[in-house]
């Protein structure tokens, strides 16, 4: 492989970027959301098939909310899988509103500064955009378009939330967006880890969700309860 791919991304270990909504409405599912993030990293570190991760694979986790402006806190920055320390309430607790577009632009900027050959951006939220002040919908879409142009994967997970208007508005295809019912977060993130691992090993393998995945995540339960 060359030092730089044709799309401009440098070669090197894969990197997962997790953008977690920590707004006030996440309070009732916060512990489960954090546990599912930890489960995702552990599953990446120890795949079920026993294959060893590529040396140097990393994870970045950022949380966001709005309080007199965007609050974007990077809780884990480019952490090697083997060095991951579980995230907990001691790191962050829910508060504020939902500047989703601002936060998307920030997480993509972090990824662009790293320029991994392969990356997945996982956006987990329980609500709709309501307070961005730095970036418009079109700006957030442009950021994700740049990520997708590099061959990076972008997925949108609704945490007990099944309205995907904001995801569609920033170019996230329905096949890459899925609702998760409470009680199903960890199983869903373990499933995502398997798909992430396949993408890492063969960049042509997209991270998509099918009907079996939606059933396993409890998406219909969320739609029925929330009217999504």
ABEGO torsion letter per residue (X at the ends): XBABBAAGBBBEBBBBBBBBBABAAAAAAAAAAAAAAAAAAAAAABBAAGBBBBBGBBBBBBBBBBBGEBBBBBABBGBBAAABBBBBAAABBBBEBBBAAAAAAAAAAAAAAAGBABBBBBBBBABBBAABAABBAAAAAAAAAAAAAAGBBBBBBBBGBABAAAAAAAGBBAAABBBBBBGAAAAAAAAAAAAAAAAAABAABBBBBBAAAAAAAGAAAAAAAAGX
